[in-house]
Each structure stands twice: as structure tokens, then as C-alpha cells.
């Protein structure tokens, strides 16, 4: 199986009435038309099936872990760039990282 070329990380993915969830889901949908796309959530609740993507957790309790089957040669889209996600991405070193919002302490 080919590695995804686009990875989407959505903390707000499952929020039904959230503008940020709408935007990240739209980006994932558009990306999936061009290349293999994987979607992960950092939300503590278990991901729900949504019919379009197999949403998986990007963490174990207390820490975020990059999936072994995904290399660093990918573009990453993040809805909310938290400190934990920023730290993980700095270790992985993906080709590109794009985010929608970042708390003040991670905007550096």
C-alpha cells in the first residue's frame, strides 16, 4: 500500500457545528481527490465513522505518536496547531505543514 501524500490532523473533526471542522473536512475532501489522504484526530473521544474517511487517533494517552506506516514525505494540514502537535511535527519533519489556527504560544 502506498504511503499517503497528504495527512490531515483534526482536533475539531467531529464537531458538527464548527466552522473550523467544516474547513478542515473540506480541505481533506479536496486533497483526497488528488492523492492518498489519511485523517487523524487528536480529540480525546473515540473517532466516529463519517462515511468519507477512516479517522484514526494520533495519540496514546498522554502523548501523540506519528504512525509508523506514514513517512515524512507528505503535506500535513492541521486544524489547530497545539504545542503537542507542533512538537510531534518538528520531530517527524514532514515536507510541508499548513495550519488553520495556532494558540499564541505555538505561533512562533
BELDAHU-V110254 format. One record per helix or strand of 2 or more residues. SS is the DSSP state (a for helix, b for strand). FROM is the first residue (numbers start at 1). LEN is the number of residues. Records with the same first field share a line. If there is no record, write none. Layout:
SS = FROM-LEN ; FROM-LEN
This chain:
b = 6-4 ; 37-5 ; 56-2 ; 59-2 ; 63-2 ; 75-6 ; 96-6
a = 19-14 ; 83-10 ; 104-3
